[in-house]
């Protein structure tokens, strides 16, 4: 085992034990020597991030790349680091210094940056370029993000086409089934949406976004008791908003409990006085909001 490897292992043990300053010193020494360790540098940046010093991590990476401009591995890591810090435009600018033909995975990073900037058409083009490169290491993710871009642009049939491609390659992604459920929900294909959300929940039982959409789907299917149960879980977890108080009010109306319905509609209007569902619900309760 090389001396560098031994020191990296020691630093990793220090980090696991919470001795961040000890680990930091080793990573810095290894990343600043005459033949710097790119692994030590990347771990140093991640440790700065863990310590809440992301800006120092960014500057450390930039300084290294200024001195080692041909380190493609570190430059790709730098793009990922910028995206994690939500510096999407900076990541796009930095990607121009890497040949996408030599490293097609850069297309996916640029695609991600544009995706988070809500530039879905440009994001989709980059993910498609990645697929056309014939590199298959990130193929399921590329299909997933193309599907998600299409969903965001309301191209629902296109979204489903790429969801199915991603599902064949990697069917253990809860986000994939969530987007599938959202797409079917938008198409008003509620039984299909429910099946997709059931699968998503199996893979990620603690995801409240899945639960929220599942409640809406069950409501559309006329499963009011089940809808009520999920909505109560959401509200008990402190995730209540006007929309869900309104939906709970509507569910109670469907279950002929006008008093409870009224209470939830009033709560919805306290949060959002312009909530149309709550206003209409109160009228149905026999007492319009003045």
Secondary structure, DSSP 8 states (H G I E B T S, - for coil): --HHHHHHHHHHHHHHTT-HHHHHHHHHHHHHSTT--HHHHHHHHHHHHHTT-HHHHHHHHHHHHHH-TT-HHHHHHHHHHHHHTT-HHHHHHHHTTS-TTT-THHHHHHHHHHHHTT-HHHHHHHHHHHHHTT--TTHHHHHHHHHHHHHHTT-HHHHHHHHHHHHHH----HHHHHHHHHHHHHTT-HHHHHHHHHHHHHH-TT-HHHHHHHHHHHHHTT-HHHHHHHHHHHHHTT---HHHHHHHHHHHHHTT-HHHHHHHHHHHHHH-TT-HHHHHHHHHTT----
